[in-house]
Amino acid sequence: MYREKLSFDGRVAVVTGGARGIGHAIASALGEFGAHLVIADRDEAAARGAADGFVRAGRRAEAVGLDVRDPAAVQRVAADLAARHGKVDVLVNNAGIARNSPAIDTTDAEWLEVMDVNLNGVFWCCRAFGRDMVARGRGAIVNIGSMSGIVANKPQPQAHYNASKAAVHMLTKSLATEWAGTGVRVNAIAPGYIGTELTQRGLSNPQWKETWLAMTPLGRVGEPGEVAGVALFLASDAASYVTGAVVSVDGAYTAW
């Protein structure tokens, strides 16, 4: 019974920022369980490369260039996919950026850039794809938040990033309750330090690395696949009674 509940056969899954890192790992997991993948990324060439790799591995995948900061572009992509596939069953809002700067030195442009990608982009995608999901009475959305939306990390200064991810968590809960009677579920994942290219840059700073690992009870950085397994569950029918949740995948960082 549970094998069937974890199947994505016949389902279309859109993963923003799916060309690399956590997004790529989530797409890989969904594809392994039968989903038709749509790799949506601002770097269209990278999206095509990722999709081609999935196709070579025997998955069904396509690529689309998408800048989630542009609500009109998001709506066009959502409408095109609905027209060509008849539906989108799963949306994973993974696209995001991180910036580190003291609050008093953060420029207006930097603040707005972080909010445009990390918060506005998530909302534009939820609204565009959620509209069709609500109309069909079925769908699952997984937003990638962060443990930085739960605690203020140290030693790196990143008030804008922390605020954007906290907002993603509340957006997730708000949409989950608003859409609870429609058959559409909305959940979030709050990863800790995961071994992506972005995190590796921070690990190159000895002070940051020492603090990060010391504050993580498991004592190590996580792997993208360890986030992907949780996303797979939340997007699947096995999680049919799970909505409005923010699931921490952080090696117990936020449990101290």
Secondary structure as GFF3:
##gff-version 3
##sequence-region A 1 256
A	DSSP	alpha_helix	2	5	.	.	.	ID=ss1
A	DSSP	beta_strand	12	16	.	.	.	ID=ss2
A	DSSP	alpha_helix	21	32	.	.	.	ID=ss3
A	DSSP	beta_strand	36	41	.	.	.	ID=ss4
A	DSSP	alpha_helix	44	56	.	.	.	ID=ss5
A	DSSP	beta_strand	60	65	.	.	.	ID=ss6
A	DSSP	alpha_helix	71	85	.	.	.	ID=ss7
A	DSSP	beta_strand	90	93	.	.	.	ID=ss8
A	DSSP	three_ten_helix	103	105	.	.	.	ID=ss9
A	DSSP	alpha_helix	108	115	.	.	.	ID=ss10
A	DSSP	pi_helix	116	120	.	.	.	ID=ss11
A	DSSP	alpha_helix	121	136	.	.	.	ID=ss12
A	DSSP	beta_strand	139	144	.	.	.	ID=ss13
A	DSSP	three_ten_helix	147	149	.	.	.	ID=ss14
A	DSSP	alpha_helix	159	178	.	.	.	ID=ss15
A	DSSP	three_ten_helix	180	182	.	.	.	ID=ss16
A	DSSP	beta_strand	184	191	.	.	.	ID=ss17
A	DSSP	alpha_helix	197	203	.	.	.	ID=ss18
A	DSSP	alpha_helix	206	214	.	.	.	ID=ss19
A	DSSP	alpha_helix	224	235	.	.	.	ID=ss20
A	DSSP	three_ten_helix	237	239	.	.	.	ID=ss21
A	DSSP	beta_strand	246	249	.	.	.	ID=ss22
A	DSSP	three_ten_helix	253	255	.	.	.	ID=ss23
###
